[in-house]
Amino acid sequence: MKAMILAGGLSTRLYPLTRQVPKPLVPIADIPNAVHLIGYLRSAGITEIAINVHYLASRIEAALGDGSRFGVRLEYLYEEELLGSAGAVKQMEAFFGDEDFIVVGCDDLTDLSLDALLGVHAESGAYATIGLVERDEVDQYGVVVCDTNGRIIEFQEKPARGTERSHLVNTGIYAFSPDIFEFIPAAQFYDFGKQVFSDLLHHHAPFYGYDAKDAYWCDIGTLGEYRRATRDVLSGKLTLPDVQVGIHASAQVHPDAQIRGPVLIASQAQIHAGAKIVGPTVIGSGAVIGLNAVVTESIVWHGAHVGEHARVRDAILGIDYRVADGATLESIAVAEEVTVARP
């Protein structure tokens, strides 16, 4: 069994954070989400993983390497021109061979059971099986309508409230059989949600949904959902194997500092005298919280520096961002403005 992580997009919805960091490296609890996804796939026995890259591709490869550090083998697809979600997968057709395979997005954070997804996929003989979760409000999602046997019969893209025909939403976690390649043309832009899936319905191909019931899933591709995912990890709503909530042994926390609520203070972070950290908050590796500074319900990426007597509330501070002494930041995401080459 092999898998692919879709990671080629620019992720403008997470600006300004992703002006300096490609989306696969956006940290959840101080660890890039791509690393969480690799661990997620490996836990299902998948150790051969393709990943397409475009924007800041060299940074992704530098961070992930050949995958051996994570117990997997990574195969990179360098896309000079993005060809859409299905177009990227089509380029890896030879990599997948004649076996079923998994595709996930680099902004998925989940504990959805891949074994269960693959079980439904195999039992139904589907060309494609979509992992589904239930949401009370679905107007910001792709809604999936299934018959009583789980066969997909309709899609609604972000339906207006009150017009939805289902509360099951597409997670972007897919199981495919090699037959799917018959529905993806080569060397042209093609998208799963907008084109492949409608083609499957049109041709009455076997196409199923797996209702993951109580599984956790979050698309971290917006600032609001990124904040929610971080809160959920800190509160224990989602357990990530490589995340230890609390204070890392190498962090330096002054005895006069105050720590309240669920927090993650990562390796080599420094919390100075009189500083107050109020959770849910992440203080990334090597970050510095200055004398008498207060950081409340925020996400501080690695290397950031909060100056003396500064106040930070409901904020996201990008890599190496500096908050001036005495400054106040509230309900904002900020990052150093850097010029980067694209891709």
VOPAGU-2260 file (C-alpha; in pm, 1 decimal, decimal comma):
REM VOPAGU-2260
SITE   aa  ch    i         X         Y         Z
SITE  MET   A    0       0,0       0,0       0,0
SITE  LYS   A    1     124,8     345,9     -97,7
SITE  ALA   A    2      -1,8     697,6     -38,8
SITE  MET   A    3      32,3    1052,8    -163,0
SITE  ILE   A    4      26,4    1380,8      27,1
SITE  LEU   A    5    -102,5    1669,9    -184,2
SITE  ALA   A    6     116,9    1966,5     -96,1
SITE  GLY   A    7     159,4    2181,3    -404,1
SITE  GLY   A    8     -66,2    2478,4    -330,3
SITE  LEU   A    9      30,1    2831,8    -229,6
SITE  SER   A   10    -206,5    2833,5      71,0
SITE  THR   A   11    -305,3    3198,6      42,2
SITE  ARG   A   12    -578,4    3144,0     303,0
SITE  LEU   A   13    -307,0    3119,9     567,6
SITE  TYR   A   14    -130,6    3441,9     468,6
SITE  PRO   A   15      73,1    3607,9     606,5
SITE  LEU   A   16     207,3    3294,9     777,1
SITE  THR   A   17     263,9    3104,5     453,7
SITE  ARG   A   18     457,3    3384,9     288,2
SITE  GLN   A   19     763,3    3235,3     456,3
SITE  VAL   A   20     649,9    2880,0     531,9
SITE  PRO   A   21     493,5    2637,3     280,3
SITE  LYS   A   22     169,4    2484,1     400,4
SITE  PRO   A   23     309,7    2133,2     465,9
SITE  LEU   A   24     547,7    2285,5     720,3
SITE  VAL   A   25     285,3    2485,3     910,4
SITE  PRO   A   26     331,4    2361,5    1267,3
SITE  ILE   A   27      66,5    2201,0    1482,3
SITE  ALA   A   28     201,5    2201,0    1838,7
SITE  ASP   A   29     549,9    2298,0    1708,1
SITE  ILE   A   30     569,6    2006,3    1462,1
SITE  PRO   A   31     507,3    2051,2    1086,2
SITE  ASN   A   32     172,6    1907,7     985,9
SITE  ALA   A   33     340,5    1705,3     710,6
SITE  VAL   A   34     528,7    1520,4     984,5
SITE  HIS   A   35     201,3    1446,4    1163,1
SITE  LEU   A   36      58,1    1316,0     835,2
SITE  ILE   A   37     359,7    1095,9     768,6
SITE  GLY   A   38     314,7     945,2    1113,7
SITE  TYR   A   39     -56,9     900,9    1048,9
SITE  LEU   A   40      10,7     710,8     726,5
SITE  ARG   A   41     291,1     507,6     882,3
SITE  SER   A   42      59,2     401,8    1166,8
SITE  ALA   A   43    -157,8     235,1     899,4
SITE  GLY   A   44     143,0      45,2     767,7
SITE  ILE   A   45     208,8     280,9     476,1
SITE  THR   A   46     579,3     349,4     433,7
SITE  GLU   A   47     603,8     454,7      68,3
SITE  ILE   A   48     466,9     804,9      26,4
SITE  ALA   A   49     468,5    1046,3    -267,6
SITE  ILE   A   50     442,0    1421,3    -212,1
SITE  ASN   A   51     398,9    1687,6    -477,8
SITE  VAL   A   52     576,9    2017,9    -419,7
SITE  HIS   A   53     575,0    2354,5    -593,1
SITE  TYR   A   54     579,2    2660,1    -364,7
SITE  LEU   A   55     900,3    2675,8    -155,5
SITE  ALA   A   56     972,0    2319,0    -264,8
SITE  SER   A   57    1333,7    2323,8    -147,4
SITE  ARG   A   58    1226,1    2409,6     206,6
SITE  ILE   A   59     988,8    2113,7     214,2
SITE  GLU   A   60    1256,8    1873,6      94,2
SITE  ALA   A   61    1510,5    2017,6     339,8
SITE  ALA   A   62    1266,9    1962,2     627,9
SITE  LEU   A   63    1145,5    1614,8     532,5
SITE  GLY   A   64    1444,7    1469,8     348,1
SITE  ASP   A   65    1402,8    1122,1     206,7
SITE  GLY   A   66    1164,3    1029,9     488,1
SITE  SER   A   67    1400,7     785,6     657,9
SITE  ARG   A   68    1403,4     996,3     974,3
SITE  PHE   A   69    1030,6     922,1    1004,1
SITE  GLY   A   70    1048,3     554,7     907,0
SITE  VAL   A   71     917,3     601,1     552,1
SITE  ARG   A   72    1044,3     657,2     198,7
SITE  LEU   A   73     939,4     983,1      33,7
SITE  GLU   A   74     912,4    1025,3    -342,1
SITE  TYR   A   75     894,1    1388,8    -457,1
SITE  LEU   A   76     697,5    1517,7    -754,5
SITE  TYR   A   77     828,2    1861,5    -850,2
SITE  GLU   A   78     553,2    2049,3   -1032,7
SITE  GLU   A   79     672,8    2351,2   -1227,5
SITE  GLU   A   80     310,0    2406,3   -1322,1
SITE  LEU   A   81      34,7    2292,0   -1088,1
SITE  LEU   A   82    -206,5    2049,8   -1253,3
SITE  GLY   A   83    -467,7    2023,2    -978,3
SITE  SER   A   84    -524,5    1752,9    -718,7
SITE  ALA   A   85    -607,3    1477,6    -968,5
SITE  GLY   A   86    -348,5    1600,0   -1217,8
SITE  ALA   A   87     -77,3    1562,0    -956,0
SITE  VAL   A   88    -186,5    1208,6    -870,4
SITE  LYS   A   89    -200,4    1118,5   -1239,6
SITE  GLN   A   90     169,2    1202,9   -1271,6
SITE  MET   A   91     245,3     937,7   -1007,8
SITE  GLU   A   92      47,4     660,2   -1178,4
SITE  ALA   A   93     358,6     443,5   -1227,0
SITE  PHE   A   94     453,5     492,4    -859,5
SITE  PHE   A   95     120,8     343,1    -744,3
SITE  GLY   A   96     127,2      48,0    -983,3
SITE  ASP   A   97    -169,2    -186,9    -981,0
SITE  GLU   A   98    -260,7    -160,3    -610,6
SITE  ASP   A   99    -514,5      48,0    -420,9
SITE  PHE   A  100    -371,3     362,6    -264,3
SITE  ILE   A  101    -447,5     651,3     -28,3
SITE  VAL   A  102    -445,3    1027,1     -98,6
SITE  VAL   A  103    -454,8    1293,2     174,2
SITE  GLY   A  104    -420,3    1672,0     172,7
SITE  CYS   A  105    -135,6    1840,6     356,3
SITE  ASP   A  106    -389,6    2046,7     551,8
SITE  ASP   A  107    -571,0    1741,4     691,4
SITE  LEU   A  108    -538,6    1678,9    1065,6
SITE  THR   A  109    -725,6    1365,3    1164,7
SITE  ASP   A  110    -747,4    1032,2    1341,5
SITE  LEU   A  111    -987,3     884,7    1084,0
SITE  SER   A  112    -920,2     511,6    1057,9
SITE  LEU   A  113    -750,3     432,9     729,3
SITE  ASP   A  114    -802,4      61,6     794,3
SITE  ALA   A  115   -1177,8     117,8     813,5
SITE  LEU   A  116   -1173,6     338,9     503,8
SITE  LEU   A  117    -982,3      76,1     310,1
SITE  GLY   A  118   -1218,1    -193,9     438,2
SITE  VAL   A  119   -1520,9     -13,8     295,9
SITE  HIS   A  120   -1329,4      51,3     -25,3
SITE  ALA   A  121   -1238,6    -314,6     -73,1
SITE  GLU   A  122   -1580,2    -450,3      22,0
SITE  SER   A  123   -1764,7    -221,3    -217,6
SITE  GLY   A  124   -1526,3    -269,4    -509,5
SITE  ALA   A  125   -1518,4     109,4    -547,0
SITE  TYR   A  126   -1302,4     308,1    -782,8
SITE  ALA   A  127   -1297,6     578,6    -514,6
SITE  THR   A  128   -1400,8     595,6    -149,4
SITE  ILE   A  129   -1415,2     926,3      37,7
SITE  GLY   A  130   -1367,5     962,7     411,2
SITE  LEU   A  131   -1665,7    1155,5     550,4
SITE  VAL   A  132   -1736,1    1328,2     880,8
SITE  GLU   A  133   -2053,3    1491,6    1005,9
SITE  ARG   A  134   -2078,8    1866,6    1065,4
SITE  ASP   A  135   -2370,7    2064,7    1207,7
SITE  GLU   A  136   -2298,0    2357,1     976,0
SITE  VAL   A  137   -2186,3    2257,6     627,6
SITE  ASP   A  138   -2199,3    2579,0     424,3
SITE  GLN   A  139   -1818,3    2595,9     408,4
SITE  TYR   A  140   -1766,3    2235,8     300,0
SITE  GLY   A  141   -1823,9    1997,7      14,2
SITE  VAL   A  142   -2135,7    1803,0     113,6
SITE  VAL   A  143   -2172,8    1439,1      11,1
SITE  VAL   A  144   -2508,2    1259,9     -29,6
SITE  CYS   A  145   -2505,5     879,5      -6,1
SITE  ASP   A  146   -2773,3     616,5     -50,9
SITE  THR   A  147   -2851,5     362,4     221,1
SITE  ASN   A  148   -2563,7     142,0     103,0
SITE  GLY   A  149   -2307,7     420,3     125,6
SITE  ARG   A  150   -2288,2     475,4    -248,9
SITE  ILE   A  151   -2237,1     842,3    -336,1
SITE  ILE   A  152   -2522,9     984,9    -541,6
SITE  GLU   A  153   -2472,7    1362,4    -519,9
SITE  PHE   A  154   -2237,9    1644,5    -421,9
SITE  GLN   A  155   -2319,9    1992,4    -300,5
SITE  GLU   A  156   -2036,6    2244,3    -290,7
SITE  LYS   A  157   -2078,0    2483,4       5,1
SITE  PRO   A  158   -2458,6    2481,3       0,6
SITE  ALA   A  159   -2643,3    2779,6     145,7
SITE  ARG   A  160   -2770,8    2713,6     495,7
SITE  GLY   A  161   -3098,6    2528,4     488,5
SITE  THR   A  162   -3042,7    2386,2     139,8
SITE  GLU   A  163   -2803,0    2108,3     237,5
SITE  ARG   A  164   -2917,5    1754,4     161,1
SITE  SER   A  165   -2670,5    1593,9     400,8
SITE  HIS   A  166   -2447,1    1679,7     692,4
SITE  LEU   A  167   -2165,5    1455,0     572,9
SITE  VAL   A  168   -1866,1    1649,1     442,3
SITE  ASN   A  169   -1570,1    1552,3     228,5
SITE  THR   A  170   -1249,3    1530,1     434,1
SITE  GLY   A  171   -1015,5    1512,4     135,3
SITE  ILE   A  172    -899,3    1169,8     255,4
SITE  TYR   A  173    -942,9     922,6     -28,1
SITE  ALA   A  174    -892,5     555,8    -110,6
SITE  PHE   A  175    -854,7     481,2    -482,0
SITE  SER   A  176    -823,2     176,3    -699,8
SITE  PRO   A  177    -602,9     198,9   -1011,3
SITE  ASP   A  178    -923,9     223,6   -1217,2
SITE  ILE   A  179    -942,4     588,7   -1110,8
SITE  PHE   A  180    -672,6     675,5   -1364,2
SITE  GLU   A  181    -920,7     607,0   -1644,6
SITE  PHE   A  182   -1100,7     922,7   -1529,4
SITE  ILE   A  183    -794,7    1151,3   -1514,5
SITE  PRO   A  184    -650,6    1282,9   -1841,7
SITE  ALA   A  185    -273,7    1319,8   -1864,2
SITE  ALA   A  186     -84,7    1648,9   -1879,7
SITE  GLN   A  187    -374,4    1882,2   -1805,2
SITE  PHE   A  188    -523,2    2051,6   -1501,4
SITE  TYR   A  189    -776,9    1821,1   -1336,5
SITE  ASP   A  190    -938,6    1834,5    -995,6
SITE  PHE   A  191   -1092,1    1554,6    -790,8
SITE  GLY   A  192   -1375,3    1755,4    -638,0
SITE  LYS   A  193   -1474,2    1955,3    -943,7
SITE  GLN   A  194   -1412,6    1705,7   -1224,1
SITE  VAL   A  195   -1318,5    1346,1   -1138,0
SITE  PHE   A  196   -1596,2    1286,6    -889,1
SITE  SER   A  197   -1864,8    1431,2   -1117,3
SITE  ASP   A  198   -1728,3    1209,2   -1395,5
SITE  LEU   A  199   -1762,7     903,9   -1171,0
SITE  LEU   A  200   -2125,4     993,4   -1098,3
SITE  HIS   A  201   -2199,1    1058,3   -1464,3
SITE  HIS   A  202   -2064,3     716,6   -1565,7
SITE  HIS   A  203   -2228,0     537,8   -1269,1
SITE  ALA   A  204   -1887,7     406,8   -1161,6
SITE  PRO   A  205   -1866,0     244,7    -816,6
SITE  PHE   A  206   -1809,7     541,8    -585,1
SITE  TYR   A  207   -1861,2     522,4    -208,7
SITE  GLY   A  208   -1837,3     719,9     111,1
SITE  TYR   A  209   -1709,1     601,7     446,6
SITE  ASP   A  210   -1886,3     771,1     737,8
SITE  ALA   A  211   -1612,0     803,2     997,9
SITE  LYS   A  212   -1866,4     873,3    1274,2
SITE  ASP   A  213   -1676,7    1013,9    1573,9
SITE  ALA   A  214   -1339,0    1058,0    1404,6
SITE  TYR   A  215   -1158,3    1386,4    1452,5
SITE  TRP   A  216   -1091,1    1591,2    1139,3
SITE  CYS   A  217    -988,8    1948,8    1077,6
SITE  ASP   A  218    -878,4    2128,2     762,6
SITE  ILE   A  219    -606,5    2359,2     896,5
SITE  GLY   A  220    -600,2    2561,9     574,5
SITE  THR   A  221    -764,4    2871,6     725,4
SITE  LEU   A  222    -650,5    3078,8    1021,1
SITE  GLY   A  223    -969,4    3002,5    1214,1
SITE  GLU   A  224    -943,9    2628,1    1167,4
SITE  TYR   A  225    -570,5    2636,3    1236,5
SITE  ARG   A  226    -644,8    2796,9    1571,3
SITE  ARG   A  227    -918,1    2539,6    1640,1
SITE  ALA   A  228    -690,1    2247,6    1561,6
SITE  THR   A  229    -424,2    2381,5    1796,5
SITE  ARG   A  230    -676,4    2424,8    2077,6
SITE  ASP   A  231    -805,2    2071,8    2020,8
SITE  VAL   A  232    -457,0    1921,9    2048,6
SITE  LEU   A  233    -378,0    2116,4    2364,9
SITE  SER   A  234    -710,1    2021,1    2525,2
SITE  GLY   A  235    -668,7    1652,7    2441,0
SITE  LYS   A  236    -958,2    1638,3    2196,3
SITE  LEU   A  237    -706,7    1500,5    1946,4
SITE  THR   A  238    -404,0    1301,6    2055,9
SITE  LEU   A  239     -95,8    1323,8    1835,5
SITE  PRO   A  240     169,0    1060,0    1911,2
SITE  ASP   A  241     465,9    1296,6    1884,1
SITE  VAL   A  242     313,3    1578,7    2089,5
SITE  GLN   A  243     367,5    1610,0    2461,7
SITE  VAL   A  244     157,6    1893,0    2603,7
SITE  GLY   A  245     331,5    2077,3    2886,3
SITE  ILE   A  246     681,1    2217,8    2935,6
SITE  HIS   A  247     971,3    2056,3    2750,6
SITE  ALA   A  248    1263,8    1952,2    2968,0
SITE  SER   A  249    1501,3    2184,9    2781,2
SITE  ALA   A  250    1276,8    2492,1    2809,5
SITE  GLN   A  251    1389,2    2759,9    3053,8
SITE  VAL   A  252    1100,2    2888,0    3263,1
SITE  HIS   A  253    1185,8    3142,5    3533,2
SITE  PRO   A  254    1049,4    3052,9    3878,4
SITE  ASP   A  255     863,5    3385,3    3885,9
SITE  ALA   A  256     681,9    3318,4    3557,3
SITE  GLN   A  257     316,7    3212,2    3566,7
SITE  ILE   A  258     179,8    2929,3    3352,9
SITE  ARG   A  259    -197,0    2869,0    3342,5
SITE  GLY   A  260    -419,1    2642,2    3138,0
SITE  PRO   A  261    -319,3    2396,9    2865,5
SITE  VAL   A  262      13,0    2503,6    2717,1
SITE  LEU   A  263     295,0    2358,6    2513,8
SITE  ILE   A  264     630,7    2521,8    2579,1
SITE  ALA   A  265     869,5    2361,9    2333,2
SITE  SER   A  266    1239,8    2284,0    2342,5
SITE  GLN   A  267    1484,6    2565,5    2414,5
SITE  ALA   A  268    1206,1    2819,6    2471,5
SITE  GLN   A  269    1277,1    3088,6    2730,4
SITE  ILE   A  270    1012,8    3233,5    2962,1
SITE  HIS   A  271    1154,2    3524,2    3161,8
SITE  ALA   A  272    1072,7    3653,9    3509,7
SITE  GLY   A  273     723,7    3790,5    3561,8
SITE  ALA   A  274     600,1    3659,1    3227,8
SITE  LYS   A  275     253,6    3507,1    3215,6
SITE  ILE   A  276     144,2    3235,7    2973,1
SITE  VAL   A  277    -228,9    3163,7    2963,1
SITE  GLY   A  278    -353,1    2866,0    2765,0
SITE  PRO   A  279    -445,6    2736,0    2526,8
SITE  THR   A  280    -108,0    2859,2    2404,5
SITE  VAL   A  281     189,1    2718,0    2215,4
SITE  ILE   A  282     534,6    2865,6    2265,2
SITE  GLY   A  283     749,8    2723,5    1988,5
SITE  SER   A  284    1103,3    2594,1    2007,3
SITE  GLY   A  285    1360,9    2862,9    2075,0
SITE  ALA   A  286    1096,1    3131,7    2125,8
SITE  VAL   A  287    1155,0    3395,7    2392,6
SITE  ILE   A  288     892,2    3556,3    2614,7
SITE  GLY   A  289    1041,2    3862,8    2777,3
SITE  LEU   A  290    1029,7    4012,4    3125,1
SITE  ASN   A  291     670,4    4068,6    3246,3
SITE  ALA   A  292     523,7    3990,8    2904,8
SITE  VAL   A  293     178,9    3830,4    2884,0
SITE  VAL   A  294      84,3    3578,1    2614,8
SITE  THR   A  295    -277,2    3458,1    2616,3
SITE  GLU   A  296    -450,7    3203,2    2390,2
SITE  SER   A  297    -187,8    3240,4    2118,6
SITE  ILE   A  298      41,7    3040,9    1890,8
SITE  VAL   A  299     404,3    3152,0    1890,8
SITE  TRP   A  300     613,3    2986,1    1619,4
SITE  HIS   A  301     973,0    2887,7    1673,0
SITE  GLY   A  302    1228,6    3158,3    1716,2
SITE  ALA   A  303     974,5    3435,0    1778,2
SITE  HIS   A  304    1046,7    3695,0    2046,4
SITE  VAL   A  305     791,2    3874,8    2263,2
SITE  GLY   A  306     948,4    4183,4    2415,9
SITE  GLU   A  307     943,0    4299,0    2775,5
SITE  HIS   A  308     601,8    4410,0    2908,4
SITE  ALA   A  309     438,4    4323,8    2574,6
SITE  ARG   A  310      81,5    4190,4    2557,0
SITE  VAL   A  311     -17,4    3922,8    2305,4
SITE  ARG   A  312    -372,1    3783,3    2296,9
SITE  ASP   A  313    -541,0    3552,0    2043,9
SITE  ALA   A  314    -249,9    3601,0    1804,2
SITE  ILE   A  315     -30,3    3388,2    1580,3
SITE  LEU   A  316     333,6    3496,6    1557,2
SITE  GLY   A  317     531,9    3360,8    1263,0
SITE  ILE   A  318     887,2    3228,2    1262,9
SITE  ASP   A  319    1136,7    3471,0    1420,8
SITE  TYR   A  320     874,4    3744,8    1451,3
SITE  ARG   A  321     964,6    4013,0    1704,8
SITE  VAL   A  322     709,3    4192,3    1920,9
SITE  ALA   A  323     855,3    4519,6    2047,3
SITE  ASP   A  324     887,9    4595,7    2417,0
SITE  GLY   A  325     557,3    4724,8    2554,2
SITE  ALA   A  326     363,1    4651,1    2234,6
SITE  THR   A  327      11,6    4501,8    2225,2
SITE  LEU   A  328    -105,4    4251,6    1963,2
SITE  GLU   A  329    -456,8    4109,6    1969,7
SITE  SER   A  330    -664,0    3891,7    1735,9
SITE  ILE   A  331    -407,2    3897,7    1457,6
SITE  ALA   A  332    -168,9    3675,9    1261,0
SITE  VAL   A  333     169,1    3830,7    1184,4
SITE  ALA   A  334     487,7    3715,3    1016,3
SITE  GLU   A  335     810,3    3867,5     899,9
SITE  GLU   A  336     771,0    4006,2     549,3
SITE  VAL   A  337    1024,4    3817,3     343,1
SITE  THR   A  338    1084,6    3796,1     -27,5
SITE  VAL   A  339    1087,9    3440,0    -152,8
SITE  ALA   A  340    1136,1    3289,5    -493,7
SITE  ARG   A  341     842,2    3097,2    -642,3
SITE  PRO   A  342     820,8    2807,7    -663,8
